[in-house]
Amino acid sequence: MLVSLADGPKHGYAITQDIARFAGRTLRPGTLYGAIARLESWGYIEALAGDERRRPYRITAHGTRALKDTISDMQRVGATARRRLAAR
């Protein structure tokens, strides 16, 4: 979700559509809104003013740092995996 919000605010449906496009995964509403609640409670995202049906969310500075840290961790794991596979 943080990756989706990294390019700008989105409401829940737009987040699910974006994730389906770039990750090939479909989030069910319970999964989506459970994750939104957790990310909000951690200070990674915040709700913006919206209309009656759609509330957009945006990534916070804290969420951006967390995403960058996660990307670094994933790169390190990927590099380890590549080295280990090359040794086979």
Biopython code that builds the backbone (N, CA, C, O; Angstrom):
import numpy as np
from Bio.PDB.StructureBuilder import StructureBuilder

atoms = [
    (1, "MET", "N", (0.817, -1.190, 0.000)),
    (1, "MET", "CA", (0.000, 0.000, 0.000)),
    (1, "MET", "C", (0.862, 1.255, 0.000)),
    (1, "MET", "O", (0.526, 2.246, -0.650)),
    (2, "LEU", "N", (1.956, 1.213, 0.719)),
    (2, "LEU", "CA", (2.830, 2.386, 0.730)),
    (2, "LEU", "C", (3.388, 2.660, -0.657)),
    (2, "LEU", "O", (3.533, 3.816, -1.055)),
    (3, "VAL", "N", (3.701, 1.606, -1.390)),
    (3, "VAL", "CA", (4.190, 1.797, -2.763)),
    (3, "VAL", "C", (3.115, 2.486, -3.594)),
    (3, "VAL", "O", (3.414, 3.401, -4.361)),
    (4, "SER", "N", (1.889, 2.059, -3.449)),
    (4, "SER", "CA", (0.790, 2.668, -4.195)),
    (4, "SER", "C", (0.643, 4.144, -3.846)),
    (4, "SER", "O", (0.450, 4.976, -4.733)),
    (5, "LEU", "N", (0.732, 4.469, -2.577)),
    (5, "LEU", "CA", (0.546, 5.848, -2.145)),
    (5, "LEU", "C", (1.777, 6.719, -2.369)),
    (5, "LEU", "O", (1.706, 7.939, -2.217)),
    (6, "ALA", "N", (2.901, 6.110, -2.727)),
    (6, "ALA", "CA", (4.127, 6.885, -2.937)),
    (6, "ALA", "C", (4.009, 7.859, -4.105)),
    (6, "ALA", "O", (4.738, 8.849, -4.158)),
    (7, "ASP", "N", (3.098, 7.591, -5.045)),
    (7, "ASP", "CA", (2.963, 8.532, -6.168)),
    (7, "ASP", "C", (1.782, 9.473, -6.014)),
    (7, "ASP", "O", (1.433, 10.185, -6.956)),
    (8, "GLY", "N", (1.164, 9.487, -4.843)),
    (8, "GLY", "CA", (0.109, 10.444, -4.587)),
    (8, "GLY", "C", (-1.071, 9.828, -3.861)),
    (8, "GLY", "O", (-1.197, 8.605, -3.804)),
    (9, "PRO", "N", (-1.941, 10.671, -3.303)),
    (9, "PRO", "CA", (-3.098, 10.182, -2.544)),
    (9, "PRO", "C", (-4.046, 9.357, -3.417)),
    (9, "PRO", "O", (-4.209, 9.609, -4.611)),
    (10, "LYS", "N", (-4.664, 8.364, -2.777)),
    (10, "LYS", "CA", (-5.659, 7.529, -3.447)),
    (10, "LYS", "C", (-6.697, 7.089, -2.431)),
    (10, "LYS", "O", (-6.414, 7.002, -1.236)),
    (11, "HIS", "N", (-7.885, 6.817, -2.907)),
    (11, "HIS", "CA", (-8.915, 6.212, -2.061)),
    (11, "HIS", "C", (-8.771, 4.689, -2.155)),
    (11, "HIS", "O", (-8.016, 4.178, -2.982)),
    (12, "GLY", "N", (-9.495, 3.981, -1.308)),
    (12, "GLY", "CA", (-9.337, 2.536, -1.198)),
    (12, "GLY", "C", (-9.438, 1.777, -2.498)),
    (12, "GLY", "O", (-8.586, 0.938, -2.788)),
    (13, "TYR", "N", (-10.471, 2.054, -3.297)),
    (13, "TYR", "CA", (-10.637, 1.327, -4.556)),
    (13, "TYR", "C", (-9.465, 1.584, -5.492)),
    (13, "TYR", "O", (-8.974, 0.658, -6.139)),
    (14, "ALA", "N", (-9.010, 2.835, -5.572)),
    (14, "ALA", "CA", (-7.872, 3.165, -6.427)),
    (14, "ALA", "C", (-6.607, 2.457, -5.952)),
    (14, "ALA", "O", (-5.784, 2.046, -6.770)),
    (15, "ILE", "N", (-6.444, 2.312, -4.641)),
    (15, "ILE", "CA", (-5.290, 1.582, -4.101)),
    (15, "ILE", "C", (-5.342, 0.127, -4.560)),
    (15, "ILE", "O", (-4.338, -0.418, -5.020)),
    (16, "THR", "N", (-6.519, -0.507, -4.434)),
    (16, "THR", "CA", (-6.628, -1.918, -4.832)),
    (16, "THR", "C", (-6.355, -2.089, -6.320)),
    (16, "THR", "O", (-5.702, -3.052, -6.722)),
    (17, "GLN", "N", (-6.849, -1.164, -7.140)),
    (17, "GLN", "CA", (-6.613, -1.248, -8.578)),
    (17, "GLN", "C", (-5.138, -1.077, -8.912)),
    (17, "GLN", "O", (-4.602, -1.792, -9.759)),
    (18, "ASP", "N", (-4.485, -0.136, -8.250)),
    (18, "ASP", "CA", (-3.061, 0.104, -8.477)),
    (18, "ASP", "C", (-2.237, -1.118, -8.071)),
    (18, "ASP", "O", (-1.352, -1.545, -8.812)),
    (19, "ILE", "N", (-2.522, -1.671, -6.916)),
    (19, "ILE", "CA", (-1.793, -2.854, -6.454)),
    (19, "ILE", "C", (-2.010, -4.028, -7.404)),
    (19, "ILE", "O", (-1.074, -4.777, -7.683)),
    (20, "ALA", "N", (-3.215, -4.193, -7.896)),
    (20, "ALA", "CA", (-3.486, -5.264, -8.857)),
    (20, "ALA", "C", (-2.637, -5.081, -10.117)),
    (20, "ALA", "O", (-2.143, -6.056, -10.684)),
    (21, "ARG", "N", (-2.471, -3.829, -10.552)),
    (21, "ARG", "CA", (-1.672, -3.558, -11.756)),
    (21, "ARG", "C", (-0.191, -3.854, -11.540)),
    (21, "ARG", "O", (0.418, -4.552, -12.351)),
    (22, "PHE", "N", (0.397, -3.337, -10.466)),
    (22, "PHE", "CA", (1.845, -3.476, -10.338)),
    (22, "PHE", "C", (2.287, -4.733, -9.604)),
    (22, "PHE", "O", (3.429, -5.163, -9.764)),
    (23, "ALA", "N", (1.414, -5.332, -8.807)),
    (23, "ALA", "CA", (1.820, -6.506, -8.032)),
    (23, "ALA", "C", (1.083, -7.782, -8.437)),
    (23, "ALA", "O", (1.471, -8.883, -8.046)),
    (24, "GLY", "N", (0.026, -7.625, -9.218)),
    (24, "GLY", "CA", (-0.734, -8.794, -9.616)),
    (24, "GLY", "C", (-1.500, -9.439, -8.474)),
    (24, "GLY", "O", (-1.799, -10.632, -8.517)),
    (25, "ARG", "N", (-1.816, -8.656, -7.455)),
    (25, "ARG", "CA", (-2.545, -9.142, -6.276)),
    (25, "ARG", "C", (-3.820, -8.339, -6.100)),
    (25, "ARG", "O", (-3.831, -7.119, -6.264)),
    (26, "THR", "N", (-4.895, -9.043, -5.761)),
    (26, "THR", "CA", (-6.166, -8.387, -5.501)),
    (26, "THR", "C", (-6.431, -8.396, -4.004)),
    (26, "THR", "O", (-6.450, -9.454, -3.376)),
    (27, "LEU", "N", (-6.632, -7.230, -3.441)),
    (27, "LEU", "CA", (-6.934, -7.124, -2.013)),
    (27, "LEU", "C", (-8.437, -7.120, -1.817)),
    (27, "LEU", "O", (-9.159, -6.389, -2.495)),
    (28, "ARG", "N", (-8.897, -7.924, -0.902)),
    (28, "ARG", "CA", (-10.312, -7.895, -0.538)),
    (28, "ARG", "C", (-10.548, -6.707, 0.390)),
    (28, "ARG", "O", (-9.609, -6.227, 1.025)),
    (29, "PRO", "N", (-11.782, -6.230, 0.477)),
    (29, "PRO", "CA", (-12.053, -5.055, 1.309)),
    (29, "PRO", "C", (-11.600, -5.205, 2.765)),
    (29, "PRO", "O", (-11.059, -4.259, 3.337)),
    (30, "GLY", "N", (-11.809, -6.357, 3.362)),
    (30, "GLY", "CA", (-11.379, -6.551, 4.755)),
    (30, "GLY", "C", (-9.882, -6.440, 4.915)),
    (30, "GLY", "O", (-9.395, -5.861, 5.885)),
    (31, "THR", "N", (-9.153, -6.992, 3.967)),
    (31, "THR", "CA", (-7.691, -6.904, 3.991)),
    (31, "THR", "C", (-7.245, -5.462, 3.783)),
    (31, "THR", "O", (-6.376, -4.958, 4.495)),
    (32, "LEU", "N", (-7.848, -4.812, 2.804)),
    (32, "LEU", "CA", (-7.499, -3.427, 2.496)),
    (32, "LEU", "C", (-7.721, -2.519, 3.695)),
    (32, "LEU", "O", (-6.809, -1.808, 4.117)),
    (33, "TYR", "N", (-8.929, -2.540, 4.243)),
    (33, "TYR", "CA", (-9.236, -1.593, 5.313)),
    (33, "TYR", "C", (-8.584, -1.965, 6.634)),
    (33, "TYR", "O", (-8.348, -1.096, 7.473)),
    (34, "GLY", "N", (-8.290, -3.246, 6.832)),
    (34, "GLY", "CA", (-7.492, -3.643, 7.995)),
    (34, "GLY", "C", (-6.085, -3.083, 7.893)),
    (34, "GLY", "O", (-5.529, -2.583, 8.871)),
    (35, "ALA", "N", (-5.511, -3.173, 6.693)),
    (35, "ALA", "CA", (-4.164, -2.628, 6.472)),
    (35, "ALA", "C", (-4.166, -1.106, 6.604)),
    (35, "ALA", "O", (-3.243, -0.533, 7.183)),
    (36, "ILE", "N", (-5.187, -0.456, 6.074)),
    (36, "ILE", "CA", (-5.283, 1.001, 6.215)),
    (36, "ILE", "C", (-5.315, 1.388, 7.688)),
    (36, "ILE", "O", (-4.623, 2.319, 8.100)),
    (37, "ALA", "N", (-6.110, 0.683, 8.480)),
    (37, "ALA", "CA", (-6.197, 0.990, 9.915)),
    (37, "ALA", "C", (-4.840, 0.823, 10.593)),
    (37, "ALA", "O", (-4.442, 1.668, 11.395)),
    (38, "ARG", "N", (-4.128, -0.258, 10.277)),
    (38, "ARG", "CA", (-2.802, -0.474, 10.878)),
    (38, "ARG", "C", (-1.825, 0.610, 10.451)),
    (38, "ARG", "O", (-1.121, 1.179, 11.285)),
    (39, "LEU", "N", (-1.779, 0.897, 9.149)),
    (39, "LEU", "CA", (-0.841, 1.908, 8.661)),
    (39, "LEU", "C", (-1.137, 3.281, 9.252)),
    (39, "LEU", "O", (-0.218, 4.045, 9.549)),
    (40, "GLU", "N", (-2.419, 3.595, 9.422)),
    (40, "GLU", "CA", (-2.782, 4.862, 10.077)),
    (40, "GLU", "C", (-2.329, 4.866, 11.531)),
    (40, "GLU", "O", (-1.790, 5.864, 12.011)),
    (41, "SER", "N", (-2.544, 3.759, 12.235)),
    (41, "SER", "CA", (-2.176, 3.707, 13.657)),
    (41, "SER", "C", (-0.660, 3.805, 13.849)),
    (41, "SER", "O", (-0.199, 4.279, 14.887)),
    (42, "TRP", "N", (0.107, 3.364, 12.867)),
    (42, "TRP", "CA", (1.571, 3.459, 12.933)),
    (42, "TRP", "C", (2.079, 4.815, 12.459)),
    (42, "TRP", "O", (3.271, 5.105, 12.570)),
    (43, "GLY", "N", (1.192, 5.641, 11.937)),
    (43, "GLY", "CA", (1.585, 6.953, 11.437)),
    (43, "GLY", "C", (2.197, 6.920, 10.055)),
    (43, "GLY", "O", (2.850, 7.882, 9.652)),
    (44, "TYR", "N", (2.002, 5.831, 9.309)),
    (44, "TYR", "CA", (2.579, 5.698, 7.970)),
    (44, "TYR", "C", (1.716, 6.354, 6.896)),
    (44, "TYR", "O", (2.228, 6.788, 5.864)),
    (45, "ILE", "N", (0.412, 6.426, 7.136)),
    (45, "ILE", "CA", (-0.495, 7.086, 6.206)),
    (45, "ILE", "C", (-1.460, 7.948, 7.007)),
    (45, "ILE", "O", (-1.606, 7.794, 8.219)),
    (46, "GLU", "N", (-2.115, 8.860, 6.293)),
    (46, "GLU", "CA", (-3.144, 9.669, 6.936)),
    (46, "GLU", "C", (-4.297, 9.885, 5.967)),
    (46, "GLU", "O", (-4.109, 9.973, 4.753)),
    (47, "ALA", "N", (-5.486, 9.967, 6.533)),
    (47, "ALA", "CA", (-6.685, 10.213, 5.727)),
    (47, "ALA", "C", (-6.776, 11.693, 5.400)),
    (47, "ALA", "O", (-6.405, 12.556, 6.196)),
    (48, "LEU", "N", (-7.270, 11.951, 4.228)),
    (48, "LEU", "CA", (-7.538, 13.322, 3.794)),
    (48, "LEU", "C", (-9.047, 13.527, 3.728)),
    (48, "LEU", "O", (-9.816, 12.567, 3.785)),
    (49, "ALA", "N", (-9.457, 14.765, 3.608)),
    (49, "ALA", "CA", (-10.882, 15.045, 3.451)),
    (49, "ALA", "C", (-11.344, 14.444, 2.133)),
    (49, "ALA", "O", (-10.673, 14.562, 1.108)),
    (50, "GLY", "N", (-12.488, 13.807, 2.181)),
    (50, "GLY", "CA", (-13.036, 13.202, 0.977)),
    (50, "GLY", "C", (-14.523, 13.441, 0.898)),
    (50, "GLY", "O", (-15.090, 14.201, 1.683)),
    (51, "ASP", "N", (-15.150, 12.784, -0.058)),
    (51, "ASP", "CA", (-16.600, 12.906, -0.150)),
    (51, "ASP", "C", (-17.244, 11.809, 0.699)),
    (51, "ASP", "O", (-16.560, 11.123, 1.460)),
    (52, "GLU", "N", (-18.532, 11.651, 0.568)),
    (52, "GLU", "CA", (-19.269, 10.699, 1.403)),
    (52, "GLU", "C", (-18.851, 9.257, 1.159)),
    (52, "GLU", "O", (-18.878, 8.441, 2.081)),
    (53, "ARG", "N", (-18.466, 8.934, -0.067)),
    (53, "ARG", "CA", (-18.172, 7.547, -0.415)),
    (53, "ARG", "C", (-16.689, 7.215, -0.413)),
    (53, "ARG", "O", (-16.310, 6.069, -0.169)),
    (54, "ARG", "N", (-15.857, 8.195, -0.679)),
    (54, "ARG", "CA", (-14.435, 7.895, -0.849)),
    (54, "ARG", "C", (-13.584, 8.813, 0.011)),
    (54, "ARG", "O", (-13.715, 10.037, -0.021)),
    (55, "ARG", "N", (-12.717, 8.186, 0.774)),
    (55, "ARG", "CA", (-11.775, 8.948, 1.583)),
    (55, "ARG", "C", (-10.378, 8.649, 1.060)),
    (55, "ARG", "O", (-9.936, 7.501, 1.111)),
    (56, "PRO", "N", (-9.680, 9.653, 0.561)),
    (56, "PRO", "CA", (-8.318, 9.413, 0.088)),
    (56, "PRO", "C", (-7.333, 9.338, 1.261)),
    (56, "PRO", "O", (-7.566, 9.887, 2.338)),
    (57, "TYR", "N", (-6.244, 8.649, 1.010)),
    (57, "TYR", "CA", (-5.162, 8.506, 1.984)),
    (57, "TYR", "C", (-3.872, 8.924, 1.316)),
    (57, "TYR", "O", (-3.714, 8.799, 0.101)),
    (58, "ARG", "N", (-2.945, 9.426, 2.129)),
    (58, "ARG", "CA", (-1.627, 9.749, 1.601)),
    (58, "ARG", "C", (-0.566, 9.208, 2.546)),
    (58, "ARG", "O", (-0.800, 9.014, 3.739)),
    (59, "ILE", "N", (0.589, 8.976, 1.982)),
    (59, "ILE", "CA", (1.729, 8.500, 2.767)),
    (59, "ILE", "C", (2.298, 9.696, 3.544)),
    (59, "ILE", "O", (2.332, 10.815, 3.034)),
    (60, "THR", "N", (2.740, 9.450, 4.766)),
    (60, "THR", "CA", (3.344, 10.500, 5.584)),
    (60, "THR", "C", (4.867, 10.442, 5.443)),
    (60, "THR", "O", (5.404, 9.532, 4.810)),
    (61, "ALA", "N", (5.544, 11.400, 6.027)),
    (61, "ALA", "CA", (7.018, 11.375, 6.028)),
    (61, "ALA", "C", (7.513, 10.116, 6.745)),
    (61, "ALA", "O", (8.487, 9.497, 6.317)),
    (62, "HIS", "N", (6.847, 9.745, 7.825)),
    (62, "HIS", "CA", (7.212, 8.528, 8.561)),
    (62, "HIS", "C", (7.007, 7.295, 7.677)),
    (62, "HIS", "O", (7.830, 6.378, 7.687)),
    (63, "GLY", "N", (5.923, 7.273, 6.921)),
    (63, "GLY", "CA", (5.660, 6.166, 6.005)),
    (63, "GLY", "C", (6.667, 6.107, 4.877)),
    (63, "GLY", "O", (7.066, 5.022, 4.455)),
    (64, "THR", "N", (7.083, 7.266, 4.384)),
    (64, "THR", "CA", (8.093, 7.307, 3.328)),
    (64, "THR", "C", (9.410, 6.730, 3.826)),
    (64, "THR", "O", (10.068, 5.974, 3.111)),
    (65, "ARG", "N", (9.798, 7.085, 5.055)),
    (65, "ARG", "CA", (11.032, 6.514, 5.632)),
    (65, "ARG", "C", (10.902, 5.006, 5.779)),
    (65, "ARG", "O", (11.838, 4.269, 5.468)),
    (66, "ALA", "N", (9.755, 4.543, 6.249)),
    (66, "ALA", "CA", (9.537, 3.103, 6.416)),
    (66, "ALA", "C", (9.610, 2.390, 5.067)),
    (66, "ALA", "O", (10.189, 1.307, 4.972)),
    (67, "LEU", "N", (9.035, 2.981, 4.035)),
    (67, "LEU", "CA", (9.083, 2.377, 2.704)),
    (67, "LEU", "C", (10.517, 2.319, 2.197)),
    (67, "LEU", "O", (10.935, 1.296, 1.655)),
    (68, "LYS", "N", (11.271, 3.390, 2.363)),
    (68, "LYS", "CA", (12.673, 3.391, 1.936)),
    (68, "LYS", "C", (13.475, 2.327, 2.684)),
    (68, "LYS", "O", (14.306, 1.644, 2.087)),
    (69, "ASP", "N", (13.231, 2.185, 3.983)),
    (69, "ASP", "CA", (13.918, 1.147, 4.766)),
    (69, "ASP", "C", (13.559, -0.248, 4.261)),
    (69, "ASP", "O", (14.421, -1.121, 4.162)),
    (70, "THR", "N", (12.292, -0.448, 3.943)),
    (70, "THR", "CA", (11.844, -1.743, 3.433)),
    (70, "THR", "C", (12.485, -2.044, 2.086)),
    (70, "THR", "O", (12.900, -3.175, 1.833)),
    (71, "ILE", "N", (12.567, -1.039, 1.220)),
    (71, "ILE", "CA", (13.212, -1.228, -0.079)),
    (71, "ILE", "C", (14.672, -1.629, 0.118)),
    (71, "ILE", "O", (15.158, -2.535, -0.560)),
    (72, "SER", "N", (15.373, -0.973, 1.029)),
    (72, "SER", "CA", (16.768, -1.324, 1.306)),
    (72, "SER", "C", (16.880, -2.758, 1.799)),
    (72, "SER", "O", (17.760, -3.502, 1.367)),
    (73, "ASP", "N", (15.982, -3.145, 2.708)),
    (73, "ASP", "CA", (15.983, -4.516, 3.215)),
    (73, "ASP", "C", (15.744, -5.517, 2.084)),
    (73, "ASP", "O", (16.415, -6.547, 2.012)),
    (74, "MET", "N", (14.788, -5.215, 1.204)),
    (74, "MET", "CA", (14.469, -6.111, 0.100)),
    (74, "MET", "C", (15.644, -6.217, -0.868)),
    (74, "MET", "O", (15.913, -7.297, -1.395)),
    (75, "GLN", "N", (16.340, -5.121, -1.106)),
    (75, "GLN", "CA", (17.510, -5.154, -1.989)),
    (75, "GLN", "C", (18.612, -6.019, -1.395)),
    (75, "GLN", "O", (19.271, -6.776, -2.108)),
    (76, "ARG", "N", (18.808, -5.901, -0.082)),
    (76, "ARG", "CA", (19.820, -6.719, 0.585)),
    (76, "ARG", "C", (19.462, -8.203, 0.494)),
    (76, "ARG", "O", (20.329, -9.030, 0.211)),
    (77, "VAL", "N", (18.217, -8.541, 0.726)),
    (77, "VAL", "CA", (17.770, -9.935, 0.635)),
    (77, "VAL", "C", (17.919, -10.442, -0.802)),
    (77, "VAL", "O", (18.371, -11.565, -1.027)),
    (78, "GLY", "N", (17.534, -9.603, -1.770)),
    (78, "GLY", "CA", (17.668, -9.987, -3.179)),
    (78, "GLY", "C", (19.119, -10.238, -3.565)),
    (78, "GLY", "O", (19.420, -11.198, -4.273)),
    (79, "ALA", "N", (20.020, -9.374, -3.098)),
    (79, "ALA", "CA", (21.441, -9.552, -3.405)),
    (79, "ALA", "C", (21.961, -10.856, -2.799)),
    (79, "ALA", "O", (22.732, -11.577, -3.432)),
    (80, "THR", "N", (21.539, -11.148, -1.587)),
    (80, "THR", "CA", (21.944, -12.415, -0.941)),
    (80, "THR", "C", (21.427, -13.602, -1.739)),
    (80, "THR", "O", (22.154, -14.567, -1.971)),
    (81, "ALA", "N", (20.175, -13.527, -2.156)),
    (81, "ALA", "CA", (19.582, -14.620, -2.935)),
    (81, "ALA", "C", (20.329, -14.815, -4.244)),
    (81, "ALA", "O", (20.609, -15.951, -4.626)),
    (82, "ARG", "N", (20.659, -13.723, -4.945)),
    (82, "ARG", "CA", (21.386, -13.831, -6.204)),
    (82, "ARG", "C", (22.756, -14.472, -5.996)),
    (82, "ARG", "O", (23.159, -15.333, -6.778)),
    (83, "ARG", "N", (23.476, -14.062, -4.953)),
    (83, "ARG", "CA", (24.793, -14.646, -4.660)),
    (83, "ARG", "C", (24.678, -16.130, -4.384)),
    (83, "ARG", "O", (25.468, -16.926, -4.891)),
    (84, "ARG", "N", (23.702, -16.499, -3.586)),
    (84, "ARG", "CA", (23.548, -17.909, -3.218)),
    (84, "ARG", "C", (23.127, -18.764, -4.419)),
    (84, "ARG", "O", (23.577, -19.902, -4.560)),
    (85, "LEU", "N", (22.283, -18.226, -5.265)),
    (85, "LEU", "CA", (21.884, -18.977, -6.449)),
    (85, "LEU", "C", (23.035, -19.095, -7.436)),
    (85, "LEU", "O", (23.177, -20.117, -8.108)),
    (86, "ALA", "N", (23.848, -18.069, -7.524)),
    (86, "ALA", "CA", (25.003, -18.102, -8.443)),
    (86, "ALA", "C", (26.027, -19.144, -8.008)),
    (86, "ALA", "O", (26.755, -19.686, -8.839)),
    (87, "ALA", "N", (26.084, -19.421, -6.720)),
    (87, "ALA", "CA", (27.051, -20.379, -6.179)),
    (87, "ALA", "C", (26.618, -21.823, -6.441)),
    (87, "ALA", "O", (27.410, -22.740, -6.225)),
    (88, "ARG", "N", (25.421, -22.043, -6.886)),
    (88, "ARG", "CA", (24.917, -23.412, -7.100)),
    (88, "ARG", "C", (25.461, -23.994, -8.352)),
    (88, "ARG", "O", (25.146, -25.134, -8.691)),
]
sb = StructureBuilder()
sb.init_structure("model")
sb.init_model(0)
sb.init_chain("A")
sb.init_seg("    ")
for serial, (resi, resn, name, xyz) in enumerate(atoms, 1):
    if name == "N":
        sb.init_residue(resn, " ", resi, " ")
    sb.init_atom(name, np.array(xyz, "f"), 0.0, 1.0, " ", f" {name:<3s}", serial, name[0])
structure = sb.get_structure()
